Amino acid sequence: MTQPGTATHYFAGANTPQGFYSRYDQIAPADADKVFILKGGPGTGKSTFMKRIASDLLARGYDVEYFHCSADNEGIDAIYVPAADAAVMDGTAPHVMDPKFPGAVEDIINLGQFWNEAALRAPEVKAEIIRLTRGYKGWFQRAADARRAALAWLEEWSAYHRECLDMGRVYAAAEALVAQLLPVSAVGASVRAPGGAGTAPAPDPAETRPARAGRTRRLFASAITYAGARTFLGSLFDGLRRRIVLTGPPGTGKKTIAGRLADAAVARGVDVEVFHCTMYPDRVDHVRLTAQSTGVITSFWPHEYTPRPGDEVIDTVAFVDRGRLTAYAEAIAGAEEAYQAAVRREMYLLGRAKAWHDELERCYAPHMDFAGMESLRQETLQRILALIEERGA
């Protein structure tokens, strides 16, 4: 009996205060062998198409990476199959994709070919599609407004801590973590001798310069959805031998520490998976050093990570002058409460948007040729299996 493959779960896009933020270029390598881009409206079965291909591949023993939809807990936006170096991706809004190397790398699969256009253009159906599309977008815009409000409150909450923060201690903690996890020193720099006593001679640059810079894959591990906060931190980090968990209120240096580790890893030739914050999509929340089986995780509501036995915890509130912070206690409590209320409001509004989107999908479903789509799905699966065979995986 074939051992099932392993499924890994990520988000490749996130709804942020700046709008939808796509990291779809991180799903498959830039030189991937094949990318199938799915086109078609809501209710045309794109997510189901990918899920069933993934399920068949897992049953055959091949690993699959799932990239989940940040607006819909039940949907996926893409899959990547390492053994085939191939991806299947939803190429419709908000993550519109067009081929860069048509035919040579990307193929477009138009699931719209399986809908009954005449039925969809019937006056009552057409009017309902237009009404539901506008309504869905309206609720989603209100959710975006709530997200921006949450960011404003988070910024205020953070500002009080930054006012009382000893950045020197934050930088020292970051450098100590880099020294522990990435012991090869920077080229030409002096390093501390074991035990912290004195300074060891700088290493020969020829011995420390990496053959190449580390490769970085940048994705999201969490998202705010209509059903609440959803995170894959457990599945991504629980299996590692070593975990360092960063806790503490906003504005106390957690992202500074995680970002410094990610930069140092790349500079020293270490491949790294970096997971960004959905409120600040350019900032680093979590870092996974797969080859070292080590991870650094930021735990903060609503995407919290409960430390496991043996985990190391760094509470960054230790870098704050508690005496000075006391003057802001009432304001901090108000900003925290308002931030959490705004996030919960966003979840509610996303739920309203999801309900309208579900109705929109139901307009299409009765007018789809699912038998024809299943035949195309089987054909696509066989093409992926052929790629695996070609690669000898």
Disulfide bonds with the S-S distance in Angstrom:
none
